[in-house]
Amino acid sequence: MPKSIKNEFTDQLFDAVLSLKTREECYDFFKDVATVAEIQEMSRRLEVARMLSEGATYEEIVDHTGVSTATVSRVKRALDYGADGYKMVLERLEQ
């Protein structure tokens, strides 16, 4: 994780997220802490990661999610060279 995001404020945010117990609690918290556009963008990026991991093409992903090819490339780079956060979450969602 880049040092630039690891600080007491981010720790507090992550602790807050970890304290949420239901999907409705997540909706309530994220509606307060982020804009609708920010939440939608994060959810689309997760869908891009899922589709990439299943072998979808950039064209299929863009058509399905509405994201740009730059976003697909960014997520692909994270899957290939990142901290494996997407991979971890996707594996857990499959269980």
C-alpha positions as CSV (number, residue, x, y, z in Angstrom):
1,M,0.0,0.0,0.0
2,P,1.4,3.4,-0.9
3,K,2.5,5.3,2.2
4,S,0.6,8.4,0.9
5,I,-2.8,6.8,1.9
6,K,-1.7,5.1,5.1
7,N,-2.4,7.5,7.9
8,E,-4.6,8.0,11.0
9,F,-7.5,9.3,8.9
10,T,-7.5,6.4,6.5
11,D,-7.1,4.0,9.4
12,Q,-10.2,5.5,11.0
13,L,-12.1,5.2,7.7
14,F,-11.2,1.6,7.3
15,D,-12.1,0.8,10.9
16,A,-15.5,2.4,10.2
17,V,-16.0,0.3,7.1
18,L,-15.0,-2.8,9.1
19,S,-17.6,-2.0,11.8
20,L,-20.5,-2.1,9.3
21,K,-22.6,-5.3,9.7
22,T,-25.2,-5.2,6.9
23,R,-25.6,-4.1,3.4
24,E,-28.1,-1.4,4.5
25,E,-25.5,-0.1,7.0
26,C,-23.1,0.1,4.1
27,Y,-25.6,2.0,2.0
28,D,-26.3,4.5,4.8
29,F,-22.6,5.1,5.6
30,F,-21.4,5.3,2.0
31,K,-24.3,7.7,1.1
32,D,-23.1,10.0,3.8
33,V,-19.3,9.7,3.1
34,A,-19.2,9.7,-0.7
35,T,-21.1,11.1,-3.6
36,V,-23.4,8.9,-5.7
37,A,-20.9,9.2,-8.6
38,E,-18.0,8.1,-6.4
39,I,-19.9,5.0,-5.1
40,Q,-21.0,4.1,-8.6
41,E,-17.4,4.5,-9.9
42,M,-16.0,2.2,-7.2
43,S,-18.7,-0.4,-7.9
44,R,-18.1,-0.2,-11.6
45,R,-14.3,-0.7,-11.0
46,L,-15.0,-3.9,-9.0
47,E,-17.2,-5.1,-11.8
48,V,-14.4,-4.4,-14.3
49,A,-12.1,-6.4,-12.2
50,R,-14.6,-9.3,-12.0
51,M,-15.0,-9.2,-15.8
52,L,-11.3,-9.0,-16.5
53,S,-10.7,-12.0,-14.2
54,E,-13.2,-14.0,-16.2
55,G,-11.5,-13.1,-19.5
56,A,-13.8,-10.5,-20.8
57,T,-12.5,-8.2,-23.6
58,Y,-12.1,-4.4,-23.1
59,E,-15.0,-3.9,-25.5
60,E,-17.3,-6.2,-23.6
61,I,-16.4,-4.5,-20.3
62,V,-16.9,-1.0,-21.7
63,D,-20.3,-2.0,-23.2
64,H,-21.4,-3.6,-20.0
65,T,-20.2,-1.1,-17.5
66,G,-20.0,2.2,-19.4
67,V,-16.5,2.9,-18.1
68,S,-13.7,4.2,-20.4
69,T,-10.9,2.0,-21.7
70,A,-8.6,4.0,-19.5
71,T,-10.5,2.8,-16.5
72,V,-10.3,-0.8,-17.7
73,S,-6.6,-0.4,-18.2
74,R,-6.2,1.1,-14.7
75,V,-8.0,-1.8,-13.1
76,K,-6.1,-4.3,-15.3
77,R,-2.8,-2.7,-14.1
78,A,-4.0,-3.1,-10.5
79,L,-4.9,-6.7,-11.1
80,D,-1.5,-7.4,-12.6
81,Y,0.8,-5.3,-10.4
82,G,-1.2,-4.1,-7.5
83,A,-1.6,-5.3,-3.9
84,D,-4.0,-8.1,-4.9
85,G,-6.9,-6.4,-3.2
86,Y,-9.3,-7.0,-6.1
87,K,-8.2,-10.7,-6.3
88,M,-8.8,-11.2,-2.6
89,V,-12.2,-9.6,-2.6
90,L,-13.3,-11.4,-5.8
91,E,-12.3,-14.7,-4.3
92,R,-14.3,-14.0,-1.1
93,L,-17.4,-12.9,-3.1
94,E,-17.3,-16.3,-4.9
95,Q,-17.6,-18.2,-1.6
